[in-house]
Amino acid sequence: MRNKTTIQLLILILTMISCNKIKIPVEPVKVDVSYDSETQKGNLIVDGKQTFKLPSDSMSITIKLTEGSHTFKLNKEKEFTEFVPKEGGILNLNNASFVTIIEPYVSQTIENSYGFDPNNDTRLNQHFLIIDSTVYYYKKDTLQNVSDLDIKNAIAFSKKLKGTSAMKYFEPKRFIAKEWNFGLNEDFPETITEETSSIAIPVKGTRYKRKVVELTLFKLYALMSPQYFVVRNLKDVMESKEDIKEDSKKSSRQMQFDK
């Protein structure tokens, strides 16, 4: 009797769902809206009913939308439609380019028993971007002396594995799906907490988390932060100009010492 009642209840629930009488709540996802504060300030209307204010004292706001297709209308401009994936992303109103920058977080858990930690492998822990014939190489240590050979080896290894860098360049598209941990309006936290399954092997090492920023801001930040980034011309790197210059300085100093 109980089994029969259970089956009847399941059939009733399925029938109600198929008739749209029961609606399963959908969690909204975060969408960063990037815009030009001088020319695009005003109102963003979503699906003809939701209005979001784009203030003149900011370059981005964060809104929440459900997964799926939505219509967008900026002030009096033409309406357009974009699909919002379940991960969220950036609604790129000002047609900007973006990159992900990284922040290392050190785990204090035990070493794994296999003796190999992919997070600590020196070949994999080399992060860089090549944009407009310029190499932006992230330094794992602020005191690290990065040679042309170091950069060339990193590029070669990345090509071999078809990309190993956590830093990524995003071309200007109307909507950019999320491939980062922290959005435009989020800062890197001081610490992170990572969940692992009961069968996972805890690993001691460095975890790199990613934050998305606009390309123009990244270029300025990289140039102003030589303790974190090495910025060099790609052609000069491949011709080892900096290494040749450094070798020449060493030879000159050695000659003076010998005298």
HELIX and SHEET records of a PDB file:
HELIX    1   1 ARG A    2  SER A   18  1                                  17    
HELIX    2   2 ASP A  148  LYS A  160  1                                  13    
HELIX    3   3 LEU A  215  MET A  224  1                                  10    
HELIX    4   4 LEU A  234  MET A  238  1                                   5    
HELIX    5   5 LYS A  241  ASP A  258  1                                  18    
SHEET    1   A 4 SER A  60  LEU A  65  0                                        
SHEET    2   A 4 VAL A  29  SER A  34 -1                                        
SHEET    3   A 4 GLY A  89  ASN A  92  1                                        
SHEET    4   A 4 PHE A 175  ALA A 177 -1                                        
SHEET    1   B 4 GLN A  50  LEU A  54  0                                        
SHEET    2   B 4 GLY A  42  VAL A  46 -1                                        
SHEET    3   B 4 GLY A  68  LEU A  74 -1                                        
SHEET    4   B 4 PHE A  80  VAL A  84 -1                                        
SHEET    1   C 3 TYR A 169  PHE A 170  0                                        
SHEET    2   C 3 PHE A  98  SER A 107 -1                                        
SHEET    3   C 3 GLY A 205  GLU A 214 -1                                        
SHEET    1   D 3 PHE A 128  ILE A 131  0                                        
SHEET    2   D 3 THR A 134  TYR A 138 -1                                        
SHEET    3   D 3 PHE A 229  ASN A 233 -1                                        
END                                                                             
